Structure formats: C-alpha cells, structure tokens
Amino acid sequence: MSSKSEILSGSLSPAKRRWALSFHATTLITFLAASAAPTPLYHLYQESWHFSPILLTFIFSVYAFSLLTTLLIVGSLSDHIGRRPVIFAAILLQASSMLLFVLADGPSWLIAARIVQGIATGAVSGAIGAALVDANKITGPIVNSISPLLGMAVGALGAGALVQFAPDPMRLVYLLVFAALIGQAVFIWSVPETAVSKPGALSSLRPHIGVPPQVRPSLMAITPINISIWSLGGFYLSLMPSLVGAATGNHSPMTGGLTVAALTLSGALAVFFRRLKPARANLTLGVFTMMTGLLIVVAGVHTGWVTLLFSGTIIAGTGFGSCFLGAVSTIMPLAKPEERAGLLSAYYVQSYLAFSIPAILAGFLSRAVGLSITADIYVCVILLLTSGGYAAMSLAPAQPVE
C-alpha cells in the first residue's frame, strides 16, 4: 500500500515537480558553495593571524563535527514536521554563519562561523535530499549527487576569483552568499510540501542512526569506498591548496580554488554523464578511475608539474563523482519515502566522519613530516581502502529494490 508521502508527492503537477527540483538543487548548491568558500581564503587567514596547519584542519573539521551532531539529532525531523520548516530554519542559520565570517578578526571567529555553518548544513542535508527524491524518485538522487559537487566547485572557484580580483577578499564572498540565502528563505514557502506530518517529532530528536534493515547490507558493502572518496574530498578542501603551493611555488588563491574545482567539477560531470548507468557499474568505474588519478597527483606533487597535478585531479574527480553517484543510487531506492531523510542523514554521518577525521590526522602528520610525505601516506591509505572495498563489494550480492 502506498504511504501518504508517496500519495502527496505523486499528486504534484510536472511544473511543481520541476520547481521543487530546481529550488532544492539551487539551495543545496548554495549551502555547499558556502562550505567550500573559506578554502581559498585559508592561506590569507594563516598569513594574517599566524596559525598552524593543525589549527587550519581543526577550523575545517569543526564544521564536519557540528554537521554530524546535527544530523544525528535532527536528521529525521523533516519526516515528521515536513521538509519546508526544516529547510527554512537551516537557511536562516547558514545566513547567520555568513555574518560571522564577515565579522571575523581571528581564528575563534572562524571556528564559531564553521560550527554554525555545520549545524545549518547538517539540518538541511537530510531534508533537501529527501525532498529531491520525493519530487522525482529517478532524477532526485542524481540531482542530489551533482549538487554538492557543483556547489563545492562554485564556492571554491568563486571565492578564489573574488579573493584574487575583487576588493575586500575576506568579506565579499560571504556577503554574496548571504544575499542568495535571504532570497531562498523567502521563496522556500512557494515550494510544494512533499512530506506528511506524523507524530514522533520529539522522539526523533534522540540521536540515532536511521538505517532501515533492508538497506544495511548494501550500505555495509559500499562503506570502504565511501570512506575513501570523502577522505579525498576532505584533504582537498583543507590541505590541498597548501600542498599545491608547496609543490609548485604558486600560492595564488585562484590556484587553490581551481584545484578544488577540478576535483568537484569533474565529479559533477561524471555524475551527469553516468546518471543512467547501474550503481555497481558506476562504483567499478569510479574505483579504478580514482586510483589512477591519485597516482598521477602524487607524481605531480613530487615533480612540481602543475599539469600533472590538475590532470590527475580531474581523473580522480571523475572517480569521486562516479563512486558518489554509485553509492547514493545503491542505497536510496531501497528506502521507503518515510525512511529517506533518516537514511540520507545516516549516509552523511558516515561520509562526514571520513571527510573530517583523516584531514585532522593529516594536519598533525604534516607538521611532523611535511605536506609532501603526508600526501604520499594519505594516498596510500586511500588506495588500500578503495581496493579492499571494491573486492568486498564484488563479493556482495546486489539488493533488489522493493
């Protein structure tokens, strides 16, 4: 029997579906752009306020930890009170974090801004992801895979360009994102609601991981690969601009932004062009492409050749996107409508742990042995985890979609 949520989302007209998909995709892009915007600025912050790579990775990672905490608490809330109220509150919080960045005059302000930003992104992730699938069960997961990658590219590249060519580099990018968020806070109420309110909102706030039983085997099978791709993303958004500068002598904020954009844009393109392929085929392509790209990146680091660094990053990013799409497409269709927000939140808990903890460890390691050797060790761990995960996945049977 169809659930109330299925009936509600099924009653939407094609025009309303398109509007819901467009709005939620744009909002998700804005949130992830905001999360990547500080990356090209980290070098300026370090020069201005004289803090270490360890503190840099801590500032980067408090975002992920506050995001995780929020996911654990409110990840399923939109399944109970609706998608729009949760998204609206998250937009206001994200706008507040932009103001904190604008006011920042030291590392403590950056930490506060990243914490608020993490709370906002954690609150919105499950709600928007579920709303996209509500609007279109086929297109929704694809949009949900492309939007974060595209958002990170827009944030890193846009911030890099503004820092290099526009006035007031430490504030302008945040003011522009703030203006976009205020517009989204107004228009969210014109988007159709796709979730039916149901009891249990307060009890859903107890920290928990909402993985339905029928999804657990598939999630376990993709976990090593998922950890690998998000560990790679965390390294690129925290230390990669510094590594590129150390390897090539080019410390331009634009170069740091381009490096992150090369990874995430190629990932977004891979999602788009591979969107109709089976999940396991995408995971297979992604694993081998990412491993090949990382080996080329390491060669670029040791030779100082920018061409090798960027070409390896593009190849690795293609693998990143294919694996991300394969992972989301493996688990999301197995969940019932009322389970989607909780499952997506659980997936992001796993992903952001991999996004943050290895980056923190890399920050400590880089102080002891240097960025270049740290990158070698980091890549070796990713290669071992990815190859082992692929071997385990190959032995696991595919789960049927109910």
C-alpha positions in Angstrom: 0.0 0.0 0.0 1.3 3.5 -0.9 2.2 5.7 2.0 0.7 9.2 2.5 4.1 10.7 1.4 4.0 8.8 -1.8 0.4 9.9 -2.5 1.3 13.5 -1.7 4.4 13.6 -3.9 2.6 11.7 -6.6 -0.1 14.4 -6.8 2.4 17.1 -7.8 2.0 18.5 -11.3 5.0 18.4 -13.7 5.5 22.1 -13.3 5.6 21.9 -9.5 8.0 18.9 -9.6 10.4 21.0 -11.8 10.1 23.9 -9.4 10.8 21.8 -6.4 13.7 20.1 -8.0 15.2 23.4 -9.2 14.8 25.2 -5.9 16.1 22.4 -3.7 19.1 21.8 -6.1 19.9 25.5 -6.0 19.6 25.7 -2.3 21.9 22.6 -1.8 24.4 24.2 -4.2 24.4 27.4 -2.2 25.0 25.5 1.1 27.9 23.5 -0.3 29.3 26.6 -2.0 29.3 28.3 1.4 31.1 25.3 2.9 33.9 25.5 0.3 34.2 29.3 0.1 36.7 29.5 3.0 39.1 27.1 1.3 40.9 29.6 -1.0 41.0 32.1 2.0 42.8 29.8 4.4 46.2 30.9 3.2 45.2 34.6 3.8 43.9 33.7 7.2 47.1 32.0 8.1 49.2 34.9 6.9 47.0 37.4 8.8 46.6 35.6 12.0 49.6 33.3 12.1 48.1 29.9 13.0 49.4 26.4 12.2 48.3 23.7 9.8 46.9 21.8 12.8 44.6 24.8 13.7 43.7 25.1 10.0 42.5 21.5 9.8 40.7 22.0 13.1 38.8 25.0 11.8 38.0 23.0 8.7 36.8 20.0 10.7 34.7 21.6 13.4 32.3 22.2 10.5 32.1 18.5 9.9 31.7 17.6 13.5 28.9 20.1 14.1 27.2 18.9 10.9 27.4 15.3 12.2 26.0 16.1 15.6 23.1 17.9 13.9 22.4 15.1 11.5 22.2 12.6 14.4 19.7 14.8 16.2 17.5 16.4 13.5 18.3 14.1 10.5 14.8 12.6 10.6 12.9 15.6 11.7 11.6 16.6 8.3 10.0 13.1 8.0 7.7 14.3 10.9 7.1 18.0 10.5 7.7 18.4 6.8 10.6 19.5 4.6 10.0 23.2 4.3 10.2 24.2 8.0 13.5 22.4 8.5 14.9 23.9 5.3 13.8 27.4 6.2 15.4 27.2 9.7 18.6 25.9 8.1 18.7 28.7 5.6 18.5 31.3 8.4 21.3 29.6 10.3 23.5 29.5 7.3 22.9 33.2 6.7 23.9 33.8 10.3 27.2 31.9 9.7 28.0 34.2 6.7 27.7 37.2 9.0 30.1 35.6 11.5 32.6 35.2 8.7 32.2 38.8 7.7 32.9 39.9 11.3 35.8 37.5 11.8 39.0 39.1 13.1 40.7 35.9 14.4 40.6 32.1 14.4 38.0 32.0 17.2 35.5 33.8 14.9 36.3 31.3 12.1 35.6 28.4 14.5 32.3 29.9 15.6 31.3 30.5 12.0 32.2 27.0 10.9 30.2 25.5 13.9 27.1 27.4 12.9 27.6 26.6 9.3 27.9 22.9 10.1 24.7 22.9 12.2 22.9 24.6 9.2 24.2 22.2 6.6 23.5 19.2 8.9 19.9 20.3 9.3 19.4 20.8 5.6 21.1 17.7 4.2 18.6 15.1 5.1 15.6 17.3 4.4 16.7 18.5 1.0 18.0 15.1 0.0 14.6 13.6 0.9 12.7 16.4 -0.8 14.6 15.8 -4.1 13.7 12.1 -4.0 10.1 13.0 -3.1 9.9 15.2 -6.1 11.3 12.6 -8.5 12.5 9.2 -7.4 14.7 8.8 -10.5 16.0 12.3 -11.1 16.2 13.2 -7.4 19.2 11.0 -6.4 21.1 12.2 -9.5 20.4 15.9 -8.6 21.4 15.1 -5.0 24.7 13.7 -6.2 25.5 16.5 -8.6 24.5 19.5 -6.5 27.0 19.1 -3.6 29.9 18.6 -6.1 28.8 21.6 -8.2 28.3 23.6 -5.0 31.8 23.0 -3.8 33.2 23.9 -7.2 31.2 27.1 -7.3 32.3 28.0 -3.8 36.0 27.3 -4.2 36.3 28.8 -7.7 34.2 31.8 -7.0 35.9 32.6 -3.7 39.3 32.1 -5.3 38.4 34.6 -8.1 36.9 37.1 -5.7 40.0 36.9 -3.4 42.3 37.5 -6.3 40.5 40.1 -8.4 37.8 41.8 -6.2 38.0 44.2 -3.2 37.7 43.2 0.4 38.5 39.5 -0.2 37.8 38.3 3.3 34.2 39.5 3.3 32.8 40.0 -0.2 32.2 36.3 -0.9 30.3 35.8 2.3 28.1 38.9 1.7 27.1 37.5 -1.8 26.2 34.1 -0.3 24.2 35.9 2.4 22.2 37.7 -0.2 21.4 34.5 -2.0 20.3 32.8 1.2 17.9 35.6 2.1 16.2 35.1 -1.3 15.9 31.4 -0.7 14.4 32.0 2.7 11.6 33.9 1.0 11.0 31.5 -1.9 11.0 28.3 0.2 7.3 28.8 1.0 6.4 28.7 -2.7 7.8 25.2 -3.0 5.2 22.4 -2.5 5.5 20.3 0.7 6.1 16.7 -0.1 6.1 15.2 3.4 3.1 14.5 5.5 3.3 15.4 9.2 3.3 12.5 11.5 3.7 12.0 15.3 7.0 11.3 16.9 8.9 14.6 16.1 10.2 15.0 19.7 11.3 11.3 20.0 13.0 11.6 16.6 15.4 14.2 18.1 17.1 11.4 20.2 20.5 10.9 18.5 20.2 7.8 16.3 21.3 6.3 13.0 18.3 5.6 10.8 19.3 2.8 8.5 16.4 0.6 7.5 17.1 -3.2 7.8 16.7 -3.8 4.1 19.4 -1.2 3.3 22.1 -2.3 5.8 23.8 -5.0 3.7 24.2 -2.6 0.8 25.4 0.3 3.0 28.0 -2.0 4.6 29.2 -3.2 1.1 29.9 0.4 -0.1 31.3 1.7 3.2 35.0 1.4 2.4 34.7 3.0 -1.0 32.5 5.8 0.5 35.1 6.5 3.2 37.8 6.7 0.6 36.1 9.3 -1.6 35.1 11.5 1.3 38.6 11.3 2.8 39.9 12.5 -0.5 37.4 15.4 -0.5 38.4 16.4 3.0 42.1 16.5 2.1 41.4 18.6 -1.0 39.2 21.2 0.9 41.6 21.5 3.8 45.3 21.0 2.8 45.4 20.6 -1.0 45.8 24.4 -1.7 48.7 24.5 0.7 50.2 21.3 -0.9 49.9 22.8 -4.4 51.6 26.0 -3.2 54.4 24.0 -1.5 54.9 21.7 -4.6 54.7 24.4 -7.3 55.6 27.6 -5.5 52.3 29.1 -6.6 50.4 30.4 -3.6 47.6 32.2 -5.6 44.1 31.8 -4.0 42.9 31.3 -7.6 45.1 28.2 -7.9 43.8 26.8 -4.7 40.2 27.3 -5.8 41.0 25.8 -9.3 42.4 22.7 -7.6 39.3 22.1 -5.6 37.1 22.9 -8.6 39.0 20.5 -10.8 38.1 17.7 -8.4 34.4 18.6 -7.8 33.5 19.8 -11.3 34.9 16.6 -12.9 32.9 14.7 -10.3 29.7 16.6 -11.1 30.3 15.9 -14.9 30.8 12.2 -14.1 27.5 12.1 -12.2 25.7 13.7 -15.1 27.1 11.5 -17.9 26.9 8.3 -15.8 23.4 9.0 -14.4 21.7 6.3 -16.4 24.3 3.6 -15.6 23.7 0.9 -13.0 25.0 1.7 -9.5 27.5 -1.1 -9.4 28.9 -0.1 -12.9 29.5 3.4 -11.6 31.2 2.2 -8.5 33.5 0.0 -10.6 34.4 2.8 -13.0 34.9 5.2 -10.1 37.2 3.0 -8.1 39.7 2.4 -10.9 39.5 6.0 -12.2 40.1 7.5 -8.8 43.0 5.2 -8.1 44.6 6.1 -11.4 44.1 9.8 -10.8 45.6 9.7 -7.4 48.8 8.1 -8.6 49.1 10.9 -11.2 48.5 13.5 -8.5 51.4 12.0 -6.4 53.6 12.2 -9.4 52.6 15.9 -9.9 53.4 16.7 -6.2 56.9 15.2 -6.5 57.8 16.7 -9.8 56.1 20.1 -9.2 54.3 19.9 -12.6 51.1 21.7 -12.4 49.8 19.9 -15.5 50.2 16.5 -13.8 48.5 17.8 -10.6 45.5 19.1 -12.4 45.1 16.2 -14.9 45.4 13.7 -12.0 42.9 15.7 -10.0 40.4 15.7 -12.9 40.8 11.9 -13.3 40.4 11.4 -9.6 37.4 13.7 -9.5 35.8 11.6 -12.2 36.2 8.6 -10.0 34.9 10.6 -7.0 31.7 11.5 -8.8 31.1 8.1 -10.2 31.6 6.5 -6.8 29.4 9.1 -5.1 26.6 8.5 -7.6 27.0 4.8 -7.3 26.8 4.9 -3.5 23.7 7.1 -3.3 22.0 5.1 -6.1 22.8 1.9 -4.3 21.1 2.7 -1.0 18.4 5.4 -1.6 16.0 3.4 -3.9 15.8 0.7 -1.2 14.3 3.1 1.4 10.6 3.8 1.8 9.5 7.5 1.5 9.2 8.0 5.3 12.7 6.5 5.7 14.6 8.6 3.2 15.6 11.6 5.3 16.8 9.3 8.1 18.8 7.1 5.7 20.4 10.1 3.9 21.4 11.5 7.3 23.0 8.2 8.3 24.9 8.2 5.0 26.1 11.7 5.6 27.2 10.8 9.1 29.5 8.2 7.7 30.6 10.5 4.9 31.5 13.5 7.0 33.3 11.4 9.6 35.5 10.3 6.7 35.6 13.9 5.5 37.0 15.3 8.8 38.9 12.8 10.9 41.6 11.9 8.2 42.0 15.6 7.5 42.7 16.3 11.1 45.2 13.5 11.3 46.9 14.8 8.1 47.2 18.2 9.7 49.1 16.7 12.7 51.2 14.5 10.3 52.1 17.4 8.0 53.7 19.2 10.9 55.9 16.2 11.7 56.9 15.0 8.3 55.8 17.8 5.8 53.0 18.1 3.4 54.5 16.0 0.6 55.2 12.9 2.6 51.8 13.4 4.3 50.1 13.3 0.9 52.0 10.1 0.0 50.8 8.4 3.1 47.3 9.7 2.7 47.1 8.4 -0.9 48.5 5.0 0.0 45.8 4.6 2.7 43.0 5.6 0.2 44.4 3.2 -2.4 44.4 0.3 0.1 41.0 1.1 1.4 39.5 1.5 -2.0 40.9 -1.7 -3.5 39.9 -3.7 -0.4 36.4 -2.2 -0.5 36.0 -3.0 -4.2 37.0 -6.6 -3.6 34.4 -6.9 -0.8 31.7 -5.2 -2.8 32.3 -7.6 -5.7 31.6 -10.5 -3.5 28.4 -9.0 -2.1 25.0 -9.7 -3.9 23.1 -6.8 -5.2 20.0 -5.9 -3.1 16.7 -5.8 -5.0 14.7 -2.6 -5.0 11.3 -3.1 -3.3 
